[in-house]
């Protein structure tokens, strides 16, 4: 039984392309999972912070500079003497997708 095994080394050049595609598909799956079974509460600051992998100061910067637009990405709710920021989950998901492009 002398079976010859031939290897086409040109195929190895496809590995980075395949890896990139797999990474893209993994991100899509994670996004779909987030929509079906939310891992983060995207209406709260802590959830937005974890979902976007950013810090509190970055969230503050985004709201000050208008990157997060009031009325679109978030709105303010007055509870007694406090003003609470409620984020819009759909707008936050959209923001993440636009950043990844």
C-alpha positions as semicolon CSV with decimal commas, in nm:
position;residue;x (nm);y (nm);z (nm)
1;X;0,000;0,000;0,000
2;X;0,201;0,291;-0,127
3;X;-0,049;0,574;-0,117
4;X;0,111;0,902;-0,209
5;X;0,004;1,210;-0,026
6;X;0,050;1,531;-0,216
7;X;0,026;1,865;-0,041
8;X;-0,055;2,181;-0,232
9;X;0,126;2,451;-0,037
10;X;-0,053;2,722;-0,234
11;X;-0,361;2,637;-0,027
12;X;-0,184;2,757;0,286
13;X;-0,224;3,113;0,159
14;X;-0,599;3,077;0,210
15;X;-0,566;3,027;0,587
16;X;-0,565;3,402;0,676
17;X;-0,874;3,456;0,456
18;X;-1,054;3,164;0,620
19;X;-0,959;3,289;0,966
20;X;-1,091;3,638;0,890
21;X;-1,420;3,494;0,761
22;X;-1,456;3,274;1,070
23;X;-1,392;3,575;1,295
24;X;-1,659;3,772;1,108
25;X;-1,907;3,486;1,141
26;X;-1,831;3,455;1,513
27;X;-1,908;3,827;1,560
28;X;-2,237;3,787;1,372
29;X;-2,332;3,490;1,589
30;X;-2,253;3,686;1,906
31;X;-2,467;3,976;1,781
32;X;-2,757;3,741;1,708
33;X;-2,717;3,579;2,050
34;X;-2,727;3,923;2,215
35;X;-3,052;4,000;2,032
36;X;-3,215;3,667;2,119
37;X;-3,086;3,627;2,475
38;X;-2,945;3,958;2,591
39;X;-2,630;3,912;2,796
40;X;-2,617;4,281;2,882
41;X;-2,890;4,524;2,983
42;X;-2,820;4,787;2,720
43;X;-3,054;5,036;2,884
44;X;-2,810;5,074;3,174
45;X;-2,465;5,233;3,178
46;X;-2,295;4,914;3,308
47;X;-2,443;4,706;3,026
48;X;-2,340;4,958;2,759
49;X;-1,992;4,976;2,908
50;X;-1,948;4,596;2,898
51;X;-2,112;4,552;2,555
52;X;-1,894;4,816;2,388
53;X;-1,589;4,733;2,602
54;X;-1,538;5,097;2,701
55;X;-1,491;5,284;3,030
56;X;-1,722;5,516;3,224
57;X;-1,512;5,812;3,115
58;X;-1,554;5,712;2,749
59;X;-1,932;5,701;2,792
60;X;-1,919;6,047;2,951
61;X;-1,700;6,172;2,666
62;X;-1,938;6,027;2,405
63;X;-2,237;6,201;2,565
64;X;-2,052;6,535;2,604
65;X;-1,916;6,534;2,250
66;X;-2,247;6,427;2,096
67;X;-2,123;6,091;1,971
68;X;-2,411;5,946;2,175
69;X;-2,700;6,172;2,078
70;X;-2,968;6,251;2,333
71;X;-3,305;6,137;2,205
72;X;-3,145;5,873;1,983
73;X;-2,881;5,680;2,181
74;X;-3,017;5,779;2,522
75;X;-3,272;5,989;2,701
76;X;-3,289;6,140;3,046
77;X;-3,549;6,046;3,303
78;X;-3,609;6,252;3,616
79;X;-3,662;6,051;3,934
80;X;-3,711;6,280;4,230
81;X;-3,403;6,501;4,243
82;X;-3,193;6,270;4,022
83;X;-3,160;6,260;3,646
84;X;-3,108;5,907;3,517
85;X;-2,976;5,828;3,171
86;X;-3,158;5,543;2,997
87;X;-2,986;5,407;2,688
88;X;-3,172;5,283;2,379
89;X;-3,052;4,927;2,321
90;X;-3,118;4,923;1,945
91;X;-2,919;5,242;1,894
92;X;-2,630;5,106;2,104
93;X;-2,623;4,783;1,899
94;X;-2,626;4,991;1,579
95;X;-2,343;5,207;1,714
96;X;-2,130;4,897;1,780
97;X;-2,190;4,765;1,428
98;X;-2,094;5,099;1,272
99;X;-1,771;5,108;1,477
100;X;-1,671;4,759;1,359
101;X;-1,685;4,852;0,990
